[in-house]
Amino acid sequence: SIVLAMRIFHRRPLISLITPTGHFCIRKVLLAAGLWAVICLLNNLLDATLHPGSYQFTFHVQSWFAFLPAALILTPIQAGAEELFFRGYLLQQTSLLSRNRWILAGISGIIFAVPHFFNPEMQFGFLLTALFYFAFGFYMAIVTLKADRLEYALGIHAANNLIPVLVANYSGSALPSPSIFTAGIVDPVFNLLSFMAGAAILW
């Protein structure tokens, strides 16, 4: 839909949603993904320390390695599609209404959070989980506006989804997978605070 809208209605190349220079920088994607992956893993370790017994070792060699290629291909596509839509297309469109980056990031955060209200993890605490999704969308918008390009957000979002899918997921996840560890509960307070701390460190 984004490709068709860009080509038919806007007559612009898709790359213009990612960078104004016309040059896609994979190094920026990998840098952001690698740094955020480390932060996510450290947050998982801290979560397991604060909630002993909440994580179960669920690693099955055949299932995990059979799932790995699909995860490495499809998860970045899924995360990338969200970034192209929310921080690429919609962020550029809302910039026609205001040039204030805080207002734009706030709008982006709200628009990003609403579709996620239907995710299963909302049952662990609607308000705090909604705030987490708002904070994530807000942060991705601020990163994109500051850098004036989308590669960093693409890398962060891909890593943010890949770590749960491959390493530490939770029961009933919106992205079910044969991860190495599986948590029985989700602490929305920890999720929100650890994300904010990780975001500050990455900034």
N, C-alpha and C positions, 0 to 999 in steps of 0.2 A: 504493500500500500504506500509506503514511504517512497519507494523507487518510482512508482507510477505518479504519485503526486508531484515529485520533484521534476520528472521528465515532462509530464503532460501539462500540469497547471503552472508550474513555476519556471519551466524550461531552464533548469539549473542542474549541474552535475551533482551526484550524490556526495562527492568529496567535499562540496562546499558546506555540508552539514558538520564536517569533521575539522576542517582547517581552511582558513582564508588563503593560504599559500598554494593550495592545490597539490601539496606533497604530504603523503601519509607517512608518519614517522613511527615505525614499529618499535624502535628503541624506547620511545617514551611510553608506549603501551606496556612493554615488558618490564621496564623500570618500575612503573607504578604497580603493576601486578605483583612483581616480586616483593617489593616493600610491604604492600598491603597483605600479602600471603603470610609473611613473617609476623606481622602484627596480629592477624587472625589466629595464627597458631599459638602465639603467646597468650592471647585472650582465652583460647580454649584450655590451655594449661592452667591458667589462673582460675577459670570457671570450675575445672575438675578439682582443683585444690580447695576452693571455697565450698564446693558441693560434693563432698566425698561420697562415692557410691552412685552418683547420678549417671556416670558414663559406663557403658558396658562394651567390652571388647567383642566386636561382631565381625571381625575380618575373616572372609572366606576367599582363599587365594583364587580359585577358578572364577567365581562370580565377580570379584573385584577387577581382575585383569581383563575379563571379557567385557566388563562395563567401561573400562578406562578409555578406550579409543572414542566411544560415543560421547563420554563425558567431556573429553578434551576438545571435541569438535562442536558438539551441540550446546554445551553450557556457555562458551564465549559467544556463540551466535545468538543465544537467548538474551544474554546480558547486553550484547552489542545492539540488538534490535531495540531493547528498552532505552539504551543511551541515545541511539539515533533519533528515537521518537521524542523522549522527554527532554534531554539536554541538547539535542540537535535541532530537530524540527520545531517543537513547541517553544523552546527557549528563544529561538530566533524570532518566532512569530510574536511572542509576548514582549520582546524587546521593542516592537513597534509601538507598544503602549507606554513604556517607561524605559529610561536609560539608567535608573537606579539599580545597581547590582543586588542590593539587599531585598528590594521589592521583587525583582525578577527571581531571585533564589527562593524567596518565600512562596511565590506563586508556583514555582517548579516543585518545591517540597510538598505543597498541598496536592497538586495534580498527580504527583508520583505516589503519594500515600493512599489516596482514595481507592484505586484498583486493588491495592494490597489488603484492604479491609476484609476481603473475602478469603484470605489465606488462613489455614488451620491454626497457625500459632497465635491468632488473635484471642483464642480461648484462654491463653495464659495471662491475659491482662490487656483488655482492649485499649485503654487510654495510653499506657506506657508503650505498647507495641506500635500503636498508631504514631506516637511521638518518635519512636525509633525510625519508622519509615519516612516520616516528615524530615527528620534530621538527616537521614541518608540522602534523600532527594535534594535537600537544601545544600548539603555539603558538596554533592556532585555538581550542582549548578555553580557554586562559588568557585570550585576548582576549575571548571570549564571557563567561566567568565574571567578569572584571574589569568589563566594560561592563554585565553583566546583561541582555544583548540580543544578537541574532544578526546584526544588519545589518552590522557591521564585518567579521565573518567572511565573510558573503555577498559583500561587495565585494572583499575580498582574494582569495578563492578564484576568483571570476569573472575578475579581472584576471590572476591567476596562470596560468589556463588560456587566456585570450584572447591574451596576448602571444606564447606559442609558436605557437599556431594561426595567428595573422595575421602575425607579424613574424619570429620566429626559432625554427623548429622543428628537429627532427633526424631523420635517416634512420631509419625503422622505428619512429617514434613511436606510442604508444598512441592518439594523436589526430592521425592523418595529415591533412595539409592542404597547399594550395598557398601556403605562407608566402613572405614576401619573401626571407628567407635560410634556408638549410638547413645544419645542422652535420653533419659526417660522424661525429664522435665525441662522446661525453659524458664529461666529467671528473667523476666522483662526488665527489672531494675538493673541487673548486671549487664544485660544486652545493651541497654541504652547508655549507661555510664561507660562501659568498656569501649563502645563505639566512639563516643565523644572523646575519650582519652586517646584512642588510636588515631582518630582524625586529627587531633591537635598535634600529636607526634609526627604524623605523616606530613602535615602542613609545613 
